Amino acid sequence: MKKIIKLLIYLFILILFFELITYLFKTHHEITYDIKDDKIVYKIKEIYKNKKYYIKIENKNYKYSFEINDNFHKRKKIIKKIYTYNAENTKCIYPKTKDKKNTETNILCSNSKESFSYDSYKDKLSKFIETLKKEGISSPSWAKNSDSTKNLETLSVYQKNIKKGLHILIYKYNGFYSVSNDNLEIIKLFKNDTYKNNLGVSLGRYYIVPNYNQKYEYNEFYVIDMKKNKTKIRTTKQKISKDSYINGVIDNEIYLFDKDELKQYKISKNGKKVTEVGNKKNGALYYNLGFETKDIYSFRDNNLKFKTNNNYIKKIEGSTSIKFIENDKDTYYYVTDSNNVYYYNTNSKIKVQLFNKKISDFKLVNETLFFISDDTLYSYNQQEGIKQLLKYKELSFNWDNRIAIYME
């Protein structure tokens, strides 16, 4: 009997060990399952990879797509229930997950031809939201944004809409405004105003910008730590002419081309190291989803910028013109000429219209979109919806390279 008990204990330990190993090394699963809401049957395709869940939901011609971060310990069948609401030939759903807080999902809508986010359809969803709230369900995006502002010079900040850990720099010609949910201050760097900030670059928590006080050549760079709100100055051996431009940022390193000297430099993220990587003899580095060498004069004559997005979305959209594209692995966010903003991931292959807004600048940071429309900086993600962050009149006519974002 004792031997049998020992054997059972060993088997139990072995099973636990096997499950632990499976959990630790699991990187992917793909399953399909059905969920009923009254008489409606939804077919769900669930893909786990990249430490995310990509969810595709279908009922006849109605299709929905979204993604969730891994808050489920790599479990399968994370969708627990689906609530349905019909509004003017459009079927809207709310997918409830096994997460008790259920903060990762939101209302999605489809008219059998197109799919829409909550923000693009919210004016018609008040009754649905009331029903969901009675079930104990809520979403930060359903709450009204704060309209109270704090002002600094001509900058107005909706500080209550800025979540903890978000840091923003706004270029102001002689320096920057530094903005967070508990801080608002001016970082003055330059004696005179410089209208265009052509060479300032954001690298994670660091922002690197030349000392624009230097008249003809730069060998001094300011490095702003956006998290600590501290500034250091770095001096380099190389002197870089004002007639230079940024090729791009790869692996948190800046690639800059000096058109006067016909040289290309690589600058480390903290500005401590500047390395010459291109010249007349060897050519310069070009990045097109991988590095290659090009003739130095093509950089001088064509102002070559690195290509970090493939043509995937342009092939899907066909002849539609794309103004902006940002992507993170399998997920794309893009803006068309008609000012529609879309979400698309390559797993579900469903295009979701997020909202419509005239946008002048657009960037993706940690799964949150930040964009300038008229004189206002906004943020957007699935959970929080669209938020006004700040207003600055200068943004309505000079928006290029004015905003830097760091999220802890």
Buried (B, 14 or more C-beta within 10 A) or exposed (E): EEEEEEEEEEEEEEEEEEEEEEEEEEEEEEEEEEBEBEEBEBEBBBBBBBEBBBBBBBBEEBBBBBBBEBBBEBEEEBBEBBBBBEBEEBBBBBBBBEBEEBBBBBBBBBBEEBBBBBBBBBEEBEEBBEEBEEEEBBBEBBEEBEEEBEEBEEBBBBBBBBBEEBBBBBBBBBBBBBBBBEEBEBBEBBEEEBEEBBBBBBBEBBBBBBBBEBEEBBBBBBBBBBBEBEBEEBEBEBEBEBBBBBBBBBEEBBBBBBBEBBBBBBBBBBBEEBEBBBBEEEBBBBBEEEEEEBEBEEBBEEEBBBEBBEEBBBEBBEEEEBBBBBBBEBBBBBBBEEEBBBBBBBBBEBBBBBBBBEBBBBBBBEBBBBBBBBBBBBBBBBBBBBBBBBBBEBBBEBBEBBBBBBBE
